[in-house]
Amino acid sequence: MVLDTNFNKGSEMKILRKDSDYAIRTLLTIAINKDKKFMSSSEISKTENIPLPYLRRLITKLISAGYLEAKEGVGGGVRLARKPSEINTMQIMELFQGNLEISECLFRKKFCTNRATCPMRKRILKIEEKLVKEFESITLKNLISDINKK
């Protein structure tokens, strides 16, 4: 008997998805450059190596959610609409990827019939709660402080 070790190869679990990662990096770049009134999306794109069309879509969502404010014209761009201490990574992750779930407990788009009694699910929920609390504790202010310690 041969065990197939390539099962679902390439489909690794991702807690922090690309949209969330790019959005957090965008907010952090803006926060670090607070001496500038507004930063252009092209400047952020170059600094963080995020494709400009992709970045613009993220920025639009961040503006709609109240994390950024925008100004058009010369000297325009975006800036934080909140203090760095008021923005945590969990908020951004929820905005771009919904609730943090390690296991969806779904099979063919239907809830697993063992979901309510599954001992593994109960453990997973505890892990999810700990992860959420940890991500909630990470603010832009913390990240700026970490950068400044280098």
C-alpha positions in Angstrom: 0.0 0.0 0.0 1.4 3.4 -1.0 0.3 6.5 1.0 -0.4 9.5 -1.2 1.6 12.3 0.4 0.6 14.9 -2.3 -3.0 15.0 -1.1 -4.2 18.6 -1.5 -0.6 19.7 -2.1 -0.4 23.5 -2.6 -3.6 24.2 -0.7 -2.0 25.2 2.6 -4.0 26.8 5.4 -3.6 30.6 5.4 -4.7 32.6 8.4 -3.6 35.9 6.9 -4.6 36.2 3.3 -3.0 38.4 0.6 -5.7 41.1 0.8 -5.4 41.4 4.5 -1.6 41.4 4.4 -1.4 44.1 1.7 -4.0 46.2 3.5 -2.1 46.0 6.8 1.1 46.9 5.0 -0.6 49.8 3.3 -1.9 51.2 6.6 1.4 50.7 8.2 3.2 52.5 5.5 0.8 55.4 5.7 1.2 55.5 9.5 5.0 55.5 9.4 4.9 58.4 6.9 2.6 60.5 9.0 4.8 63.5 8.5 3.3 63.6 5.0 -0.2 64.9 5.0 -1.4 62.5 2.3 0.3 59.7 0.5 -0.4 58.9 -3.2 -1.4 55.3 -4.1 1.5 55.2 -6.6 3.9 56.0 -3.8 2.5 53.3 -1.5 2.5 50.9 -4.4 6.2 51.5 -5.0 7.1 51.4 -1.3 5.3 48.1 -0.6 5.6 46.5 -4.1 1.9 46.1 -4.4 0.4 46.3 -8.0 -1.3 49.7 -8.3 -4.7 48.5 -9.6 -4.8 45.9 -6.7 -3.8 48.6 -4.2 -6.5 51.0 -5.4 -9.1 48.3 -4.8 -7.8 47.8 -1.2 -7.7 51.5 -0.6 -11.3 52.0 -1.8 -12.4 49.4 0.7 -10.3 50.9 3.5 -11.8 54.3 2.8 -15.4 52.9 2.8 -14.7 51.2 6.2 -13.4 54.4 7.7 -9.8 53.5 8.1 -8.5 56.0 5.5 -9.6 59.3 4.2 -8.8 60.6 0.7 -8.1 63.9 -0.8 -8.1 64.5 -4.6 -5.9 66.8 -6.6 -2.4 68.2 -6.1 -1.0 67.1 -2.7 -3.8 64.6 -2.5 -3.8 60.9 -1.7 -4.8 59.0 1.4 -4.1 59.2 5.1 -5.2 57.5 8.3 -8.7 58.4 9.5 -8.0 56.9 12.9 -5.1 56.8 15.3 -2.7 53.9 14.8 -3.6 52.7 18.3 -7.2 52.4 17.2 -6.5 50.0 14.3 -5.8 46.4 15.0 -4.9 43.6 12.6 -8.1 41.6 13.4 -10.3 44.4 12.2 -8.5 44.5 8.9 -8.5 40.7 8.6 -12.3 40.7 9.2 -12.8 43.4 6.6 -11.0 41.6 3.9 -11.6 37.9 4.7 -14.5 37.7 7.2 -14.4 35.9 10.5 -11.3 33.9 11.3 -12.0 30.2 10.9 -9.5 27.4 11.0 -12.0 24.8 10.0 -15.3 25.5 8.2 -16.8 22.2 9.1 -18.4 22.1 5.7 -18.8 19.2 3.2 -20.1 20.0 -0.3 -21.3 23.4 1.0 -23.4 21.9 3.8 -22.5 21.9 7.5 -21.0 18.7 8.7 -23.6 16.5 10.6 -21.1 16.0 13.4 -20.5 19.7 13.9 -22.4 20.0 17.2 -20.8 17.0 18.9 -17.3 16.9 17.3 -14.6 17.0 20.0 -12.1 18.3 17.4 -14.4 21.3 16.6 -14.5 22.3 20.3 -10.7 22.4 20.4 -10.5 24.3 17.2 -13.0 26.9 18.5 -10.7 27.5 21.5 -7.7 28.0 19.2 -9.7 30.4 17.0 -10.6 32.4 20.1 -7.0 32.7 21.1 -5.9 33.7 17.6 -8.6 36.4 17.4 -7.5 37.8 20.8 -3.9 37.8 19.7 -4.6 39.6 16.4 -6.9 42.1 18.2 -3.9 43.0 20.4 -1.7 43.8 17.5 -2.3 47.5 16.6 -0.6 49.7 14.0 1.0 51.5 16.9 2.5 48.2 18.1 3.9 47.4 14.7 5.4 50.9 14.4 7.0 50.4 17.8 8.5 47.0 16.6 9.9 48.7 13.5 11.5 51.5 15.5 13.2 49.0 17.8 15.3 47.6 14.9 
